Amino acid sequence: MPKIQVRTGDTVMVISGKNKGKKGKVVSVQPDKSRVIVEDINVVKRHTKPTQKMPQGGIVEKEAPIHSSNVLLYCNKCNKTTRISKKFLEDGKKVRVCKQCGEVLG
């Protein structure tokens, strides 16, 4: 199973596709399919049948998954997209660190 570098709650920027250059927060990660769902990005319209929850049915807009290779982690300190490196703290915890500015990410 391929490893995904982003986690739920991370801020990412889309680096390719129709939403290139947009930033958003990761809502969920699907590691088995190598896909992520990002808030307000790749919004599609779905036609839904009437149900008890939505008796009227109709057209619903929702976020569709994006391949994980099309997003890159965004560092809020240096305001750039970045790759991550791993670093051990004094207490032995392993954390993700921005390669450009050294800021600890989540």
Backbone as a ProteinNet text record, in pm:
[ID]
protein_1_A
[PRIMARY]
MPKIQVRTGDTVMVISGKNKGKKGKVVSVQPDKSRVIVEDINVVKRHTKPTQKMPQGGIVEKEAPIHSSNVLLYCNKCNKTTRISKKFLEDGKKVRVCKQCGEVLG
[TERTIARY]
85.1	0	89.9	68.8	152.6	129	233.5	225.3	179.3	85.8	35.4	97.3	149.1	223.2	133.9	6.9	-80.8	-175.8	-224.6	-318.1	-444.3	-546.6	-670	-641.8	-689.9	-668.5	-553.5	-468.1	-356.9	-408.3	-335	-363.5	-278.3	-342.3	-270.9	-301.7	-215.4	-238.7	-241.1	-335.7	-345.9	-239.6	-158.8	-48.7	-73.1	-181.6	-213.9	-363.1	-413	-554.6	-632.7	-764.5	-849	-852	-815.8	-814.7	-674.5	-581.6	-441.8	-429.5	-352.5	-328.8	-423.7	-526.5	-621.8	-573	-602.3	-566.4	-691.8	-675.6	-787.7	-741.1	-836.3	-808.4	-849.8	-768.7	-797.5	-910	-1018.5	-1133.5	-1115.7	-1073.1	-1049.3	-942.4	-882.6	-777	-818.2	-798.9	-828	-697.5	-617.4	-485.4	-488.1	-593.2	-599.3	-614	-673.6	-691.4	-595.8	-510.8	-416.8	-489.6	-600.6	-680.9	-709.5	-731.7	-768.5	-889	-969.8	-1082.4	-1048.4	-1048.8	-1011	-1134.8	-1148.8	-1264.9	-1276.6	-1394.6	-1428	-1340.7	-1282.3	-1203	-1253.8	-1257.2	-1308.3	-1454.8	-1535.9	-1678.5	-1753	-1831.6	-1909.9	-2056.8	-2143.7	-2288.4	-2336.8	-2413.1	-2469	-2621.2	-2684.6	-2830.6	-2872.6	-2955	-2994.5	-3144.1	-3177.6	-3318.8	-3378.2	-3507.4	-3570.4	-3555.1	-3519.9	-3508.3	-3585.3	-3585	-3653.1	-3579.9	-3445.1	-3368.2	-3392.7	-3389.5	-3413.3	-3534.3	-3655	-3774.6	-3786.5	-3718.3	-3730.7	-3630.5	-3516.4	-3412.8	-3346.9	-3299.3	-3245.3	-3096.4	-3034.3	-2893.4	-2814.7	-2716.2	-2635.7	-2490.7	-2428	-2286.3	-2203.1	-2098.6	-2010.7	-1869.9	-1772.9	-1633.4	-1603.1	-1530.2	-1486.9	-1339	-1294.5	-1154.2	-1057.6	-936.5	-827.6	-713.4	-636.9	-521.4	-419.9	-358.1	-267.2	-143.2	-107.5	9.1	-19.6	-146.9	-185	-193.1	-166	-166.4	-30.5	4.2	130.8	103.2	168.7	150.1	186	109.2	129.1	173	284.8	336.4	283.5	214.5	157.5	262.6	376.3	479.6	552.8	595.7	669.6	579.2	449	350	391.4	439.8	480.7	439.7	432.8	415.2	549.6	545	669.4	657.7	772.4	779.3	810	802.9	826	947.4	1006.9	1109.7	1068.3	1123.3	1091.3	1202.5	1164.5	1261.6	1218.5	1314.9	1285.5	1304	1205.8	1216.5	1294.7	1320.6	1396.7	1327.6	1192	1118.8	1098.2	1157	1149.1	1035.1	950.5	839.9	892.5	834.4	870.6	769.1	815.6	725.9	762.1	665.6	689.2	736.6	837.4	899.4	902.7	876	884.6	1029.8	1056.1	1193.6	1250.6	1163.5	1213.4	1243.9	1153.9	1173.4	1198.9	1178.3	1202.7	1088.2	973.1	855.2	796.1	754.7	690.3	548.2	510.5	377	294.9	189	92.9	144.9
-117.9	0	124.5	217.3	337.8	427	497.2	582.7	722.4	779.5	913.9	1008.6	1122	1213.7	1310.2	1322.5	1417.4	1343.2	1415.1	1358.5	1443	1390.4	1464.5	1589.2	1704.8	1829.7	1912.3	1854.1	1929.4	2029.5	2139.3	2233.8	2193.6	2179.8	2139	2234.8	2231.8	2308.2	2209.1	2228.9	2143.3	2189.7	2096	2134.3	2096.9	2024.7	1995.6	1968.6	1984	1960.2	2089.3	2077.5	2195.5	2289.8	2240.9	2323.7	2366.3	2369.3	2401	2537.6	2543.6	2668.3	2695	2612.7	2633.6	2563.2	2626.5	2569.9	2521.3	2420.5	2371.1	2276.8	2239.7	2152.3	2010	1911.5	1771.9	1723.5	1676.1	1627.5	1479.9	1400.2	1258.5	1206.2	1093	1029.7	886.2	840.6	703.1	636.6	584.2	533.5	412.6	330.9	214.3	253.9	370.5	419.2	532.9	573.8	686.5	815.7	840.9	960.1	1037.8	1168.5	1255.4	1338.9	1376.7	1466.9	1598.1	1707	1838.8	1927.8	2006.2	2092.6	2196.6	2205.1	2302.7	2292.2	2176.5	2156.3	2030.8	2035.1	1926.8	1898.3	2002.9	1991.2	1942.4	1836	1778.8	1780.3	1770.7	1766.9	1624	1578.5	1443.7	1452.7	1374.6	1367.4	1261.7	1301.2	1208.5	1181.7	1057.9	1019.7	1069	1088.1	1125.3	1014.9	1055.6	961.4	1019.7	948.6	1002.4	1123.3	1123.3	1239.5	1359.3	1336	1442.5	1403.9	1437.5	1392.4	1451.9	1563.4	1626.1	1569.9	1517	1470.8	1590.6	1574.9	1687	1674.9	1788	1792.5	1841.4	1762.1	1792.6	1811.9	1917.8	1939.8	1880.8	1805.1	1746.9	1735.5	1720.7	1711.1	1569	1559.3	1429.6	1409.9	1284.9	1260.3	1305	1343.7	1380.1	1283.6	1249.8	1162.4	1234.3	1160	1220.7	1281.8	1239.9	1297.6	1437.4	1476.8	1608.7	1714.8	1678.9	1777.3	1777.4	1893.4	1908.6	1982.6	1941.7	2002.8	2150.3	2233.8	2378.9	2423.4	2497.5	2548.2	2690	2713.2	2845.5	2946.7	2899.9	2991.9	3056.2	2973.8	3030	3054	3023.4	3045.4	2983.4	2859.3	2786	2640.3	2573.3	2428.8	2367.8	2254.9	2195.8	2044.8	1981.3	1840	1833.6	1713.6	1703	1616.9	1639.7	1550	1511.2	1403.5	1355.4	1399.5	1431.7	1476.2	1422.9	1386.3	1340.4	1455.4	1475.1	1576.5	1519.7	1605.9	1564.1	1451.3	1455.6	1353.7	1224.6	1215.5	1092.9	1088.3	1192	1194.6	1223.5	1156.4	1180.5	1277.2	1388.3	1489.4	1517.2	1574.9	1616.5	1760.7	1790.4	1921.9	1972.1	2102.7	2167	2166.5	2124.3	2118.3	2257.1	2358.3	2488.7	2577	2578.3	2670.9	2600.6	2468.9	2396	2397.9	2450.4	2457.5	2317.2	2286.4	2159.4	2164.1	2064.2	2057.3	1951.5	1995.3	1909	1799.2
0	0	0	-93.5	-97.4	23.4	63.9	181.1	139.9	215.4	188.3	289.5	243.1	328.6	406.7	369.3	438.1	530.3	631.2	728.5	732.5	796.1	814.7	897.7	850.7	922	867.5	783.1	724.3	621.4	604.9	497.9	378.5	262.7	142.3	28.1	-74.3	-196	-311.7	-403.8	-521.6	-621	-671.3	-759.4	-905.2	-934.4	-1073.9	-1087.4	-1208.6	-1235.6	-1245.5	-1250.9	-1272.3	-1152	-1034.5	-913.7	-872.9	-966.7	-937.6	-870.8	-761	-691	-575.9	-557.6	-448.6	-322.2	-206.8	-77.4	-7.4	76.9	154.6	263.4	347.4	460.9	423.6	458.7	427.9	519.6	459.7	535.2	569	469.9	495.1	400.3	440.7	362.8	335.9	211.4	172.7	129.6	224	189	95.6	101.5	13.6	-132.8	-160.6	-297.8	-331.7	-236.6	-253.5	-286.5	-219.5	-247.9	-120.4	-137.1	-25.6	-66.2	31.8	8.5	76.1	-2.6	46.6	46.4	154.5	174.7	62.6	1.3	-103.3	-227.9	-254	-375.4	-445.4	-577.9	-662.1	-628.3	-624.6	-591.9	-715.3	-697.8	-806.6	-767.3	-868.5	-843.9	-857.3	-759.8	-759.3	-757.3	-842.6	-843.9	-742.4	-645.7	-540.6	-546.7	-516.9	-510.6	-380	-374.5	-247.7	-143.3	-21	90.2	208.4	321.6	438.4	492.8	481.7	525.2	435.4	304.2	205.4	122	167.8	95.4	-44.9	-68.2	-198.7	-299.3	-250.8	-343.5	-408.9	-530.7	-604.7	-630.9	-662.1	-696.8	-575.4	-532.2	-414.5	-457.8	-405.6	-434.3	-321.3	-356.9	-255.5	-311.1	-218.1	-259.2	-305.6	-416.6	-467.5	-432.5	-424.4	-389	-499.6	-458	-547.7	-520.3	-622.4	-600.6	-513.2	-423.7	-325.6	-390	-511.1	-578.2	-632.1	-634.8	-686.4	-578.1	-453.7	-345.3	-276.5	-221	-149.9	-20.3	85.6	216.6	211.3	282.4	280.8	419.7	425.1	552.4	572.1	683.3	709.2	753.4	805.3	851	732.9	635.6	521.9	400.9	411.6	305.4	173.1	178.8	59.6	73.6	-41.1	-35.5	2	68.4	116.4	125	120	154.4	302.5	358.6	502.2	529.4	644.7	695.6	836.6	885.7	1020.6	1114.5	1237.1	1335.9	1472.2	1554.4	1689.2	1787.2	1874.3	1979.3	2098.2	2198	2315.8	2392.3	2394.7	2469.8	2390.1	2270.6	2192.2	2092	2087.6	1991.7	1851.5	1752.1	1612.9	1553.5	1494.7	1439.4	1293.9	1221.1	1082.7	1082.5	1000.1	998.5	854.6	836.2	705.5	659.5	535.8	485.8	461.3	441.1	403.2	524	623.3	735.6	868.9	875	998.8	1097.3	1059.4	1146.1	1165.6	1289.2	1318.1	1264.5	1185.1	1124.5	1195.6	1260.1	1325.2	1406.2
[MASK]
++++++++++++++++++++++++++++++++++++++++++++++++++++++++++++++++++++++++++++++++++++++++++++++++++++++++++

